[in-house]
Amino acid sequence: VVTKAALVVALSMTVPAMRVPAHAAEPMQVVLIKRAGVTAYEEVAEEFAERCRVHARVLSFGDEGPRGLPLGPDVLLVTVGQEAIDAVAAHSAIGARIIPILAFHPPDALVGPPASPSPELILKVLAVARAPKLKVVGAVYGPRSAATLQQAAAAAHKLGLTLMASRVSSGAEAVRALRRLGPDVGALWLPGDPDVITPQVFQYALRLQLELGLPVAAATRQQVHSGALVAVDFSPRAAGRVAADLANRYLEGRTLPADVEKVDLYGGARVTVNATVARRLGVDVVALERMGARVE
Amino acid sequence: MNAVAYNRKPARRFRTRVFIYLLAGALTTSGVSGAAFYTRQVKFIEKDRARRANTLLTSLATQAELGAYAGDAALCDLPARRTFREEDVVLAGVYDARGREILRFSAPALGTPPPPPMALLKPLLHDPDAPPMRIAVEGWDDLWAPIVTSARSAAVAFSSEPGGASARRDVVGLARVGLSLKPAREQLAEVLSTGLWLTAFLLVLGAAASLLIARRISDPVLALANGADQIRAGNLDVRIDVASGDEIGLLAESFNLMAAELRDTMAKLESLNRGLEGEVSRRTDEIRRSAEFTQVLNAPIGATGEASRVADTITTDDSSRHDGEDLKRMLDTACSSLQAATGVPAAALFLTVEESVEFELQLAAQSGGDRELFGSPPSQPQIAAGAPLVEPTRALVPVLFRREPQGVLVLVDPAGVSPHAIEFAARAAGQLAIAISNARAYAALQHLAKELTERNAALVNQRDQLQEMNRLKSEFLANVSHELRTPLNAILGYTELIAEGIYGETTGEQREALAGVEESSRNLLTLINQILDLSKVESGKVEIYVTDVVMHDVAQHVAAEAQVQLRDKPIKLTVVAPKLIKIKTDAARVQQIVTNLVSNAIKFTDRGTVTIQVSSTKDGGCAIAVRDTGIGIRKEHQQIIFEEFRQIDGSSTRRYAGTGLGLAIARRFAQMLSGALTVESQLGIGSTFTLNLPAEPRQPARPPAPPPSARISATMPAVRPPPAAGRAK
């Protein structure tokens, strides 16, 4: 994973992402690459295709990875998810322009809409959910999400919480870390880092949520449906809309914004709460609803 | 009645055999049942043990999934400990994906069991679907199973799509369970013990049941056997006391019924025997009397042989012919015997006397009474019915032979005729009918023989008369011919002398008249000769002298004689006759036949040829064919010409003269020579007469002795015709 990320960074260095290409007037081919079979990604693709000014080709792939990947300077790639950007990097798509939609962006590499909101919002939701008992929030993270965890640590401090985060390199290590953190924390936060937050880690976190009463804050709304107490994420359609806007800008020869978040193209993150789990844990749902949370 | 006691003791007791059979069956059944029970239980225990091992392994693998995934002994502790707590588990452990031990609980007795070689574990580590592996160790089973987890992609995992991409399954570790064999062995021992007890119980139960069944079967059978013995010994009052309602009971009841019926039957049989003895005695007496009666019937006819007189006696009422004293005696004796046998005071026999279709009964014999005592005879329909007519004082028994009335027997008894007497008379009537019928048939036969004898005598007389007449006719013909020919020869001789001028010169007219006299005389002589020949043939006076004859010479001789006839006709006579053909025959007769044929050929041929052809035949004989180109003969006339005095043209104006005897005589001669004379002819073209002769005549060379007429004629001197006399037809 680290190797792939480094490769992505190297690729992105070769692309003058912030500038309008010299041959912008020439027709460009727009291709959206995503993993098949994920509903959120489908919503992203639909929204992007509707809003992109040119016809966007959608390339879905399975476990074997994408095939027939278009290459060249007249291609604009929109990758959805970590697997898509990893696949493009592995394919050495030199010369292509890339707009990634990722949970955790490599710093100063590619410009694209983030898939996860700020850690401060997540910690705030956990604080409200366990108020006033929550003092310590435990988290595991990998190399890709290290920057986000730094932001989270600052936000926790600002909220009067303690963030006990363990850096791990694999899911197995994450499980062991969670077992160690479990007795010492009042809630768990699982960032959307697929390198370390494997299904087994998520499963163990749910087990801790059940055995120890630790509220689990997950990365996606679907994880709430699987048993996590709460999740804070952006709408897939919003991500697709932002990506389409960026693509249109690029196609028009305009400069992409350096900080997409500041553009506030998303229209705000969404908070989803599992009503059943909340009832079992004794979480104040009303307070969360006041924050705009949607109880499902 | 006597109830039967079971007191017989056979050499081989049925009860013991039944008991042994049933006991063997019970033993076999018990053994098989025990074995089946044990086998089934063993299989059940093994299956249960395999199921339990699978359950324990699956449970441990499921619970230790996260522990194995994380390689964390703490996470594996609880599931492994829970598994180890099971009574029959001596080991529970979790191993990572490389086969390294994460956690293990084992019984102290096992010490530290080493893990199996990696070669054995590799299939489990690489195949998530590999079945559990079992390694047999002393006292326990070492069971291994893969710990499998799903490896869904992060995106899918985060999206938690239920219908997302299929998850890949990875082996993240191994679950190990040591299952002790002790509980299973204890269970097996318990099963074995139970099976043995069950078998023993079934055996005892079977033995008791066998004994009981054997007794229940054998006792009634013994009772039946004893009952049968007593019946055989003559004790028919025996009763078998078997009260069971089963088949044996039914058999005993049937046995008792059979004994009772046998008893009744024996009583009836004794009664019948007594009656039968009297009946046999009576019948014997009847047979004896019947035999005597039959002897009486047979005696007169066989003894005297005067059947005709007997027949006369019983077939006619002519008193003048009642001289058959034998029959009278027989009938009288028969009546006497019948009277004695039947015991009636009087008996009589009436016989039928046929009068055209109707018949009349007349008294033929009587015994013990006057004629008036027997009353009037019955009518014809009463007899024809065949049944005895019983009247108060007499009985009339018809005598029928093949339903034809022969007469009637009359039994008279003022006290009434007994049925036995009527029955005896009926049987006697049958025999009497045969005797009377035989006598009548014999009489008819005698009459017929007598008539035949008389007719034969008349026929013999007629035959003798005819023979005599025929002889006289032939003799007459011969004599007449002889007497005619003698003066005719004188006429011819004197006519020739006068014509030659011996008695003086004759004028032309005189010579013509003399020529007419000569010709008519010769014709008459020819006729007479032929009649004479025919009469000789018929009277048997012709004699055959067989010698070796060269047929060529015969043909040449005939041709030479025929030259006289050819003088005034344009006919060429040809002889075709090989010199080597020679047969045994009568040369004179052959020459006579051929001369006749050639003469006819010349006579009926105006111009052309006449051929005499001699050839040999296959049987060694020869054929002499005389072929002409004359007028020919119609087909329908070809047989007529061989009959005596027959000519085709019989009118008074016929063209060709002749007697009609030549060919008839020629055929007779040919037959006498064992040959045949045939003709083939076509009208207007010509005729061919063929004489076929055998190599030698089959008949005796000399005919048998001539009849008396021949003897008479033989004494007369034969008059030979002069050499010039022809023998034409």
Interface residues (C-beta under 8 A of the other chain):
Chain A: R35 A36 G37 V38 T39 A40 Y41 G62 D63 G81 Q82 E83 G171 A172 E173 V175 R176 R179 G192 P194 D195 I197 T198 P199 Q200 F202 Q203 Y204 R207 A219 T220 Q222 Q223 H225 S226
Chain B: E65 L66 Y69 A70 G71 D72 A74 L75 T149 S150 A151 R152 S153 A154 A155 V156 A157 F158 S159 S160 E161 G163 G164 A165 R168
